[in-house]
Amino acid sequence: MRQALASWPVARRLALLVLLAGCAGSMGTMRPGASVPADQATAVAVGPITTFDGSYQVILRNTGSAGAASMTSWCASPGQPMVTVTNGQFSYAVPHPNVPGNPTPVYPATMATDGSFSGQITAGSITGAVNGRHMQGRIDGSGCLYEFNGDRV
């Protein structure tokens, strides 16, 4: 079997690897996600945190990858240039133009009273904080790691 696979073109072997990786199911997050802060859980009962509402111009930077994504440019992403926080919530979309089908996971986040935010989907998690007019955060995707930061406009 190994000798038969070795004679296949690289593209066919890569396609087989991707197909098998897809059968493995979700990898979950690469790092454990932060638990929901107590004040964030309270905020849901009391009402939304609006102190940090506004638009933030941010830049996304890839900081690592794993699995099939590490062998290709699949983690390259322009990111979402503007994050708009409304009623203490926002979503951050991460398009993957180099991945077949251009999947775009969207990470929802909820603000806490201290300016921290977090959220989680099957494909990963988003965490970070707003300090003054500056927002910075991290996205731990199913195969790619990112950091983003920027300022309120």
PEDAUR-V233202 format. One record per backbone hydrogen bond with DSSP energy under -0.5 kcal/mol. CO is the residue of the C=O (numbers start at 0). NH is the residue of the N-H. If there is no record, write none. Layout:
CO_NH ; CO_NH
This chain:
0_4 ; 1_5 ; 2_6 ; 3_6 ; 4_7 ; 8_12 ; 9_13 ; 10_14 ; 11_15 ; 12_16 ; 13_17 ; 14_18 ; 15_19 ; 16_20 ; 17_21 ; 18_22 ; 19_23 ; 20_23 ; 21_24 ; 36_39 ; 36_40 ; 37_41 ; 38_42 ; 39_43 ; 40_44 ; 41_45 ; 42_46 ; 47_49 ; 49_52 ; 53_84 ; 54_152 ; 55_57 ; 55_82 ; 56_150 ; 58_148 ; 60_146 ; 63_144 ; 65_68 ; 66_69 ; 67_70 ; 68_71 ; 72_75 ; 78_80 ; 80_57 ; 81_83 ; 82_55 ; 82_84 ; 83_85 ; 84_53 ; 85_88 ; 87_110 ; 88_85 ; 89_108 ; 91_106 ; 93_104 ; 95_98 ; 98_101 ; 102_95 ; 104_93 ; 104_106 ; 105_107 ; 106_91 ; 108_89 ; 109_117 ; 111_114 ; 114_129 ; 115_111 ; 116_127 ; 117_109 ; 118_125 ; 120_123 ; 122_141 ; 123_120 ; 124_139 ; 125_118 ; 126_137 ; 127_116 ; 128_135 ; 130_133 ; 132_151 ; 133_130 ; 134_149 ; 135_128 ; 136_147 ; 137_126 ; 138_140 ; 138_145 ; 139_124 ; 140_29 ; 142_65 ; 143_140 ; 144_62 ; 144_63 ; 145_138 ; 146_60 ; 147_136 ; 148_58 ; 149_134 ; 150_56
